[in-house]
Amino acid sequence: MSQDNLIKMKCVECGEINYYSSKNKKLIKEKLEMQKHCSRCKKHTKHKEA
């Protein structure tokens, strides 16, 4: 993964950064939002780009 395209995914409920992902910043301007598993909450929650 290229370092300049790397983004952090932060849990909406507890605020912990659990995942790293990549996106093309030239094509996608809005922030990513995905359903991911949070290890602190121990359930699937929304994760937003931090």
PyMOL commands that set and color helices and strands:
alter all, ss='L'
color gray80, all
select helices_A, chain A and resi 3-5
alter helices_A, ss='H'
color red, helices_A
select strands_A, chain A and resi 6-11+17-22+33-38+43-49
alter strands_A, ss='S'
color yellow, strands_A
deselect
rebuild
show_as cartoon
